[in-house]
Amino acid sequence: MEFTKEKTVIFLTYFESIKSRICEMPGLVNLKLYQDVNDPNVVFTHSTWLNEDYLENYKKSKLFDEIWPKTKLLFASDAVAWSLTLK
């Protein structure tokens, strides 16, 4: 996710305020936040789920419906998401 400098601070503060609620979601194994070394306005969240069904349930949850619109308003550009598997 890419933010403007001012909105990066807003997002980081917001993420800290909601992180524990996200971590309570069924099936979530791990949630981390990374910030680009060269551009601190680029931030990545990395979440590990027991399986894709748990991720999809999160995306359909009231919590996601609360978080995502507020987060999207802060973007400087469109977000990109990947679902990955360990090989």
N, C-alpha and C positions, 0 to 999 in steps of 0.2 A: 504494500500500500504506500502510496506517495502522498505526502501532505506538504503544505507550505510551512515555513518555519513556525509561525504562530500556532497553526493548527496541529503541528506535531506535538507540541507541549500539551495542548488540550487533549489530544488522543491518548498520549502516554498517561496522563492523569486519569482520564476516563477508564482506560484499560485496567489500571490498578484498582479502580473502584468496583469493577465488575468481574475481575479475574476469579475470585473465589466462587462467585455464583456460577460461572461457566464450569469451573472445576467440579462442581456438585452434579453436573449432568451425568446421567447413567451412561456407562460405556466409555467415558473419557479416561484415558490412561495418563496423559501428560499434556501440558499446555505450556508453551514457551513463547517469549517475545524476543525477537532479534532486531537490532538496528544496524543498518548498513554503515560500515566503517568509513567509507568515502562520502556518503551522503546521508547524514543523520535524519533527513526528512523521509527516508525510505525505511519502512518498518515491515517486518514479516512476523506473522504468528505461525507457530507450528504446533499442531495438535495431533495426538495419537489416540485413535479410537480402537476399541476391541474389534469392530468390523464396520463396514460402510453403513449398515442399517442404523447403528447408533448415531453416526454423523448425520444421516438423513433425518432422523428423529429430532436431533438438535436443530437442524435447519428449519424444521416445521414447528418448533417450540415457541411459546410466548416469549421466552427469554431472547431468542434470536430475533423475533419480531420487534422487540424493544431495542436491542443493541444495534442491529444492522442499519436501520434508517439513520440513527444518530451518527454512526461511524461514516456512512456514505457521504453525509453532508460535509465532512471534513476533508474529503479526498481532493487532491490537486489533479489527479488523473484516474482513469478507470483502474480498479483493482484486478489482480490476476490471481486465480486460485488453481491449485493442482491437488489431485488425489494420487498418492504414491503407494507403492508396495516395496517392501524390502526384498532384494534379490541376493 
